[in-house]
Amino acid sequence: MLKKIVLAGGTGFIGQYLERTYTNQGYIVHIISRQPGQISWNDEAAMVDALENAGMVINLAGKSVNCRYNEKNKREIYESRTRTTEALGKAIGKCQNPPELWINSSTATIYRHAEDRPMTEATGELGTGFSVDVGKAWEDVFFRFNLPKTRQIALRLAIVLGADGGVMEPYINMVRFGLGGKQGEGKQMFSWIHIEDVYRIIEFLKQRKDLSGIFNASSPNPVTNKELMEQMRKVMGRRKGLPAPEWMLEMGAVFIGTETELILKSRWVVPERLERAGFRFSYDRLDRALWQILQEQKQEQEQY
């Protein structure tokens, strides 16, 4: 196998981080996306050529869920995940020397709203509703493929934190403008992961050829929404922040074109399989992750 990696849907926050990281390590990185200058999802021959002799393919494709769930957006969210996964699986199936590992993104939102106990891969209960249905269909399409030469892993990603994107900027702005209190009741769990640990998990799973199937990609120490906002205020040097009751969040969500589910659903997810396999997180606690991210942002601002 060549020192070659394929990133499908690799133009977003996570994909850009992985592209930089692997390119800096001397990998040839091919990107499949809808953007000009990249391999098109409609060009199966080019996809097969990129996948041939690649060591690994990572699929991150999918329309952002940070939008209103009208019928048009719901259809795009669903199809942008299921159709790309299906196209990738078919292309891998046509390779003479396919990638040894296919990591497909999935979502920790697939579990139910949980305030009573954490959800593991073995004992977690799947929820109901649109976001859960998308997660189920996404994984169903992925595991429908029988690829004898390619190990398959679905990463149920929690909310990814990093300096260059993701959810950090909205939370930082809320604290900056005095709205850094709890959202809703504040009891809902916030499962998260630092983007560096996403990369480290991928590398760990690449080396561990005995592992396959579903893995929760989430810090072992989720926090409540109230604790999240307390930590945000602490690292930003703000002593107080106004809370946002649910009715206010509903109004704000309509105004900015998003859904309150992103804030109010209690995601209590823990990485049982990864920890049992011996993986150790660099950022297992939220305070350390937030300090690192804010310091990196500060350094980037000073450079410009």
Secondary structure, DSSP 8 states (H G I E B T S, - for coil): --SEEEEETTTSHHHHHHHHHHHHTT-EEEEESSSTTSB-TT-HHHHHHHHTT-SEEEE-----S-S---HHHHHHHHHHHHHHHHHHHHHHHT-SS--SEEEEEEEGGGB---SSS-B-TTT--B--SHHHHHHHHHHHHHHH---TTSEEEEEEE-EEEETTEETHHHHHHHHHTT--S-BTTS-SEE-EEEHHHHHHHHHHHHH-TT--EEEEES-S--EEHHHHHHHHHHHHT------B-HHHHHHHHHHHT--THHHHS---B--HHHHHTT---S--SHHHHHHHHHHHHHHHHHH-
